[in-house]
Amino acid sequence: MRTVLMVAEKPSLAQSIAKILSKGSCSSRKGLNGACSVHDYTGTFQGQPARFKMTSVCGHVLSLDFIGKYNNWDKVDPAELFSQAPTEKKEANPKLNMVKFLQVEARGCDYVVLWLDCDKEGENICFEVLDAIEPVMNKPYGREQTVYRAKFSSITDTDIWKAMTQLGEPNRNEALAVDARQELDLRIGCAFTRFQTKYFQGKYGNLDSSLISFGPCQTPTLGFCVERHDKIQSFKPETYWVIQAKVFKGKDSPLTLDWDRVRVFDREVGQMFVNLAKTSRDARVESVSKKEKAKQRPQALNTVEMLRVASSSLGMGPQHTMQIAERLYTQGYISYPRTETTHYPENFDLKEVLRQQTNNPMWAEEVKALLAAGLNRPRKGSDAGDHPPITPMRAASEAELGSDGWRLYEYITRHFIATVSEDCKYLQTTIEFTIATEAFSCSGKTLISPGYTAVMPWQGIPLEEALPVCERGDVFTVDEIKLVEKQTCPPDYLTEAELITLMEKHGIGTDASIPVHINNVCQRNYVTVENGRKLKPTNLGIVLVHGYYKTDAELVLPTIRSAVEKQLTLIALGKANYQQVLQHTLDIFKRKFHYFVDSVGSMDELMEVSFSPLADSGKPLSRCGKCHRFMKYIQAKPSRLHCSHCDETYSVPQNGVIKLYKELRCPLDDFELVLWTSGSRGKSYPLCPYCSSNPPFRDMKKGVGCNECTHPSCQHSLVSLGIGQCVECEGGVLVLDPTSAPKWRMGCNSCNVLVHFFEHAHRVQVASESCDACDASLVAVDFNKTRSPLPAGETQHTGCVFCDPVFQDLVELKHATMRHPMLRGGARRGGRGRGRGRRGNPKKPKDKMAALAAYFV
C-alpha cells in the first residue's frame, strides 16, 4: 500500500481537511514538534489503496536572512548588503523544528499532496516543504509524478473533494516571484535601515523609535500619510458667500432653496445678487421634474473592499481584520479571504450559498424572498484569476464567533446577499424656482423599492420631509433671503480606508501585504491611529518623508515600487527572468543608496530642527570609565547611555529601567555598573555599559549583562554567581540576583524563569563547592536567629538548592513579569555556571524538575 503525505498551511486547516476526506474516520496524534498534529486514515489515491497522513506547517517553514557575519551592524558596511552579502534560508521558527518534523513524517512516503493556501505565498511555502521532504521520500518509479498541488477556495465538502479529484502541480514561477520580493525587501530594507538608524540614533536622543526603518513598500505608505498632513498644514481657508432663501406656500413648512450659482468669493458681488433677489416677494416655480433613479447593488467582495469597510464602518484595523478573516476561513465560515476578484465564476452556486442563511433571523426574511422570487444576476466585476470573491460558506451565530468575528462575518454575509438583490430604487423630485433674476432649486428623494439596502440599511435612502405638491407657474412666498458667510475647510487626515484605496491604486503591496505595511508604519512610531481610525504622522515620520523628498523623492513616491510590483507579477506569469529582475532592481537601489549616504546632510538639517542632540538629552546617571565624567541615561527608545565628553553611546537592554548599582565599577574598564530591571516582579541584573556594547570575551555576545559575563574572578560575573542549569530552557543558567534581598531569587540568563528562595535570609552566597549529584554550585545561607526556617533553630546551612532536602520547602519557581513578552536578544544559549569550566557541561539534576514542579505557578 502506497503512503500519501498531505500538508496544509495551518494545524486547524489540516484537521478540517482530514475530517472531510476521511469522512470523520481519521485518527490523530501529536507531531514531534508539539505544534502540529498528524491525522491518519486509509482510502484510495489515483485508483489505488493508500494510507494518508495529513499534517501541516505553521506558515512559512523558512525565512531569508544574511549569513551570520553580515548580521553584525558594527562590522558590515550597509552598502555590501546589496550584492556582496550572501543570503541563506533559515528555519522561520527554530523552536518548532519544522524541517525535522516534516522529514520524520515524509520518510517512506510515496506521494505528497500540498494543501497550502492558494496564493503566491502558498506556492512559495509549497517549495519550502518540498525542499525539506523530497530527500527522504521514496524514489519515484521512472517518470511517475509524486508531487501534487490541491487548489481550493473554501473549507467545504464540495470544494475539498473537487480539489482532491483535480490535483495539479505547484507553480514554480509564483514561488520565484515571492523569493524575489523577499530578497529585494531584505537587501534594500536592511541597507537603508541600518545606515539611517546608526546615523540618526548616534546624533539625536529623543527620536523615540528603536529602529529608523526603511521599506520599499512601507516608506511610500508613510509618504501618503505625510502628503495629506502637508496639505492640511499648508491649507489657507478662503471666505465665500452663499445666498440662503426660504419660501413657503400656504400653511406648509418653509422650504430651503439652493442657489444655482452655488457660491461667490466676493462679498460685494454676493450682496448685489441678494439685493436683486429682494426686489421680488414671489418665488415662481419654473419646472417640476421627477426621475426614477437606482442606487447600484455592490459588486462581489474582495480583500481590499473588506479591509476598507472593516476600518471605516466596523472600527477594525487592517491587520486585525485579516487575522479574524483567516480564522473564519480556517473554521469553514467564509471562503478564502485573500482575493482581488470581484466577479463570481459562472459555475458558482449562488443559490446554495444563499440557502444556508435562511434560518438566521437577522436576514431570513430577505433571503427567503430572494429564493422565492429568484436571484438577481450579480453585477459584472473583474476576474483577477486568483480566488472567487469572499462569501459566507455556512451559517453562524454571534455565540460561535465572538464579538469581532461575528461583526466581520455579518458584514460579509450581508454584502453577499446584497450582490444578488435588486438595486435600490427611488424617485428624485427637483423643483426649480426664480426669485426676481436669480435661480434656485430644491430636490428630494422618495423611496420606491429598498432592494439591497434592506440587508445593508446603512446605505439606504434617508427619510426626508416630502416636498410640497406643485406645478409650473405656481407662486410661493419668499420668507427670507440672506447672504451667509462661510469658509473652505482643510482636508482631514487620511483614514485607513482611504490609505488602502491609495495603496491599491498605486500598486503598493498586495491584498495580503497592505495590512502589514500599515501596521509597520504604526509600530515604528511614524504614524498614530486617531479617533475614526485616522492616521496622523508623528514628528519623526514627517521629518523622514521630507528628508527623502530633499535627497531622492523616488524613495518615497509610489512610482518605483509600483514598477517593481509589475515586474514581480511578470515573474509569477513566467514572462520575466527572476535573476534579471532581481539584479536590475538591486542595481537601481544600490545607486540610490550611495546617493542617499552622500546627501544625508539634507535630511540631517531637518532632523536638527526637530530633535535634540544626544548631548542635550537624558539625565546624568553613571560615570564613564574613560573620562570619569557622568554619562546621561536617555530613556526614549532605544534607551542608551551617552558620554558627551567622549562622544560615545552605549546600548543597554530595552523594555526595562536602568538604575545606578551601588557605585561599583567593572574591573576591566572602570565603568560604573548599572542595574537593569523589568520591575518588582521581574528579572534584574547588573551590567557594565562598556562590556555590554563591546564584549570583552570571545564567548560573550553584544547586549548581555554581568549574569552572562565569563570573567573568572569578578564578583558580579556568571562564574561567581552562576548556580545551575535552567529548569526549562536548554542553554540558560540560573544566576543569583544579589540585589534581591530580603526576597532572594535566582533568574535564568536566557529565559524568564525565576526561582524564589530563602525569604528573609540575612545573607545568600554562592559557594566554591559543587553538588556531587547534579554539579550545581552549592549555596551558603545565613538566617537571623528569630526568623530561621532551618531545623533545630540553626541559622546557617550550605547545600544544593535542587538536591538538599533541607532546602526543598524554601524554593519556589515562577516566571518573570516582563514589560513586553520577549526573550532578550543578547541571551547566551550556552552559558557556563560557576565551576563548569573544570567539569565541562553539567548533568541535568535528576530530581530538579520534580523538586520545583510542585512550586510552579
Secondary structure, DSSP 8 states (H G I E B T S, - for coil): -EEEEEEESSHHHHHHHHHHHTTT--EEEE-TTSS-EEEEEEEEETTEEEEEEEEE--S-SEEEEE-GGGG-TTTS-GGGGGTTS-EEEEESSGGG-HHHHHHHHHTT-SEEEEE--SSHHHHHHHHHHHHHHGGGS---STT---EEE---SS-SHHHHHHHHHS-B---HHHHHHHHHHHHHHHHHHHHHHHHHHHHHHTTBS----S-----TTHHHHHHHHHHHHHHHHH----EEEEEEEEEE-TTS--EEEEETT--BS-HHHHHHHHHHHTT-SEEEEEEEEEEEEEE-------HHHHHHHHHHTS---HHHHHHHHHHHHHTTSBS-S-----S--TT--HHHHHHTTTT-TTTHHHHHHHHHH-----------SS-----B-S---HHHH-HHHHHHHHHHHHHHHHHTS--EEEEEEEEEEEETTEEEEEEEEEEEE-GGGGT-GGGS-----------TT-EEEEEEEEEEEEE-------BHHHHHHHHHHHT-S-TTTHHHHHHHHHHTTSEEEEGGGEEEE-HHHHHHHHHHHHH-GGGTSHHHHHHHHHHHHHHHTT-S-HHHHHHHHHHHHHHHHHHHHHTHHHHHHHHHHHS-BGGGSSEEEEE-TTT--EEEEE-SSS-EEEETTTTEEEE--SSSEEEEEEEEE-TTT--EEEEEES-TTS-EEEE-HHHHHS-SSTT--TT--GGG---SS-TTSHHHHEEEE-SSSSS-EEEE-TT-TTS-EEEESSSSEEEEE-TT-SEEEEEEEE-TTT--EEEEEE--GGG--SGGG--EEEE-TTT-TTTGGGEEEEE---SSS---TT--SS---TTHHHH-S----TTHHHHHHTT--
